[in-house]
Amino acid sequence: MSGRDRPIRVALVGNGKMGRAIAALAAERGAEVAATIGRGTRVDRAALGGADVAIEFTEPAAAVDNARACLAAGVPVVVGTTGWLEALPALSRDVEAAGGRLLWAANFSVGVNAMLAVAAAAARALRGAGFDAHLVETHHAAKRDAPSGTALALARAAEPEWGAPVPTTSVRVGHVPGTHALVFDAPFEQVVVRHEARDRRVFAEGALVAARWLAAERRPGVYTMQDVLAPRAGGGGVMAESLGAGLRGCGTAIVTPFTSDGAVDEPALRAFVRWQLAEGVHFLVPCGSTGEAATLAPEEHRRVVEITVDEVAGRVPVVAGAGSNDTQRAIALSREMRDAGATHLLHVSPAYSKPPQRGIEAHFRAVADAVDLPIVLYNVPGRTASNMDAATTLRLAEVSNIVAVKEASANMLQIDAILRDRPDGFAVLSGDDQTAFATMAHGGDGVISVVSNATPRLMAELCERALAGDLAGARERHARLVPWMAAAFVESNPIPVKAALAMMGHMQNVLRLPLVPLAESHAPAVRAALVAAGAL
């Protein structure tokens, strides 16, 4: 019998209705119940009974401790309990520290997870066509969280495409397992995207599918049902899909971890990329200035991108830094990044040389002609000593494979000019965390962020709220990030963010000369800012 066909041994943490439903279905679905752990029983290695994987369905107050106990016992865990997600950032760090595996979902129904993609597509198709949108969800009277995690996930999938918040009505009555309907109303017609759980066993079956997947997945990390339903084959998660094919939302300009002797720390890089994905960022940007690309050898530069691509496994775009003030070197590096698996290229306006606007334009056109990958222009006058003006950006935006600009001029008049006249499909991304909210409020598409190295979930949520038209929600998240946005630049980037990530336990605080570790006098401000943002 092959490993794939062998029954997996499952420990059930919780013997309520869901636990009993899983136990009843297990044998039919190729699983053996190795242990059942009820209320009041300590979750440890002995109680887990030698299981390959645990499935946790209890209550929000117990779920996080139960998951930690499974990780401590070396048993991967599927968490089906909802209502605890505010603890996910801390639990993700625990998973990383333990080298463990955890999979969670707001809903384990395969149909509901497919519905998330359908909801985004419907919102995209019906936006601006005279419809109003609302969401109605009904559950049994004993369900405590309202709106449910599934309702929140559906709204999260639809809102960026709809361009406005989707109101949700929650009903708790009787013994209904769960019904969700995303309704689009117009004066003479109605479109309804609806899922009805006819039996609790639909969630039990999905949990068993997830458990088998997690038992077979050998790489540590935090996963969701999107990984189960679209593993390693590309296509992205729900939010990546709902944000569309272009670059939208939060892209983290990831740091490059180094070991104490200055080598690229490949295990730390892999773990960091997995954490960023688990926290919900929409794309990743390795080997930019935040990644200390200037001090990476060519083979290290390629290896960092290869590792990022491998860990991402097609779930989000990978925008590899490939810039140089030598046009031929920029072309050669672009081809290397293409071969390493990058989906997009980030090209900074030539630094130090200070070419005129026609030289900047000629440089980018030459790169675009030589490489077929989508290109993101990067305007950062503070580093290049020259500004790429709006007229130059707009002329380059007409080139078919120049698809976006990372605008770090902090000049909102210039950014507004690009937003006003850009062609369809050309994305405008803030290159400054401080102007990310303002850029999206003016119609921009997202940010390539430094602060999201340490606060990925909060910055991703800021982008999602802004792109959904919920400016109040985006503003609230922006306000929580302001102290960290200030602290992240008390010295040259990435000095403060490397220090922050060391404080958080993600990597060592090692940089390559001429960059040096953060001055001790700034450490209290960085730590306080992380605490204010909920990162520590």
Stockholm file with secondary structure:
# STOCKHOLM 1.0

chainA/1-536         MSGRDRPIRVALVGNGKMGRAIAALAAERGAEVAATIGRGTRVDRAALGGADVAIEFTEPAAAVDNARACLAAGVPVVVGTTGWLEALPALSRDVEAAGGRLLWAANFSVGVNAMLAVAAAAARALRGAGFDAHLVETHHAAKRDAPSGTALALARAAEPEWGAPVPTTSVRVGHVPGTHALVFDAPFEQVVVRHEARDRRVFAEGALVAARWLAAERRPGVYTMQDVLAPRAGGGGVMAESLGAGLRGCGTAIVTPFTSDGAVDEPALRAFVRWQLAEGVHFLVPCGSTGEAATLAPEEHRRVVEITVDEVAGRVPVVAGAGSNDTQRAIALSREMRDAGATHLLHVSPAYSKPPQRGIEAHFRAVADAVDLPIVLYNVPGRTASNMDAATTLRLAEVSNIVAVKEASANMLQIDAILRDRPDGFAVLSGDDQTAFATMAHGGDGVISVVSNATPRLMAELCERALAGDLAGARERHARLVPWMAAAFVESNPIPVKAALAMMGHMQNVLRLPLVPLAESHAPAVRAALVAAGAL
#=GR chainA/1-536 SS CCTTTSCEEEEEECCSHHHHHHHHHHGGGTEEEEEEECTTCCCSTTTTTTCSEEEECSCHHHHHHHHHHHHHTTCCEEECCCSCGGGHHHHHHHHHHHTCEEEECSCCCHHHHHHHHHHHHHHHHHTTTTCEEEEEEEECTTCCCSSCHHHHHHHHHHHHHHTSCCCEEEEECTTCCEEEEEEEEETTEEEEEEEEECSTHHHHHHHHHHHHHHHHCCSCEEEEHHHHHSCSSSCCCHHHHHTCSSCCEEEEECCCCBCTTSSBCHHHHHHHHHHHHHTTCSEEECSSTTTTGGGSCHHHHHHHHHHHHHHHTTSSCBEEECCCSSHHHHHHHHHHHHHHTCSEEEEECCCSSCCCHHHHHHHHHHHHHHCCSCEEEEECHHHHSSCCCHHHHHHHTTSTTEEEEEECSCCHHHHHHHHHHCCTTCEEEESSGGGHHHHHHTTCCEEEESGGGTCHHHHHHHHHHHHTTCHHHHHHHHHHHHHHHHHTTSSSTTHHHHHHHHHTTSSCCCCCTTCCCCCGGGHHHHHHHHHHTTCC
#=GC SS_cons         CCTTTSCEEEEEECCSHHHHHHHHHHGGGTEEEEEEECTTCCCSTTTTTTCSEEEECSCHHHHHHHHHHHHHTTCCEEECCCSCGGGHHHHHHHHHHHTCEEEECSCCCHHHHHHHHHHHHHHHHHTTTTCEEEEEEEECTTCCCSSCHHHHHHHHHHHHHHTSCCCEEEEECTTCCEEEEEEEEETTEEEEEEEEECSTHHHHHHHHHHHHHHHHCCSCEEEEHHHHHSCSSSCCCHHHHHTCSSCCEEEEECCCCBCTTSSBCHHHHHHHHHHHHHTTCSEEECSSTTTTGGGSCHHHHHHHHHHHHHHHTTSSCBEEECCCSSHHHHHHHHHHHHHHTCSEEEEECCCSSCCCHHHHHHHHHHHHHHCCSCEEEEECHHHHSSCCCHHHHHHHTTSTTEEEEEECSCCHHHHHHHHHHCCTTCEEEESSGGGHHHHHHTTCCEEEESGGGTCHHHHHHHHHHHHTTCHHHHHHHHHHHHHHHHHTTSSSTTHHHHHHHHHTTSSCCCCCTTCCCCCGGGHHHHHHHHHHTTCC
//
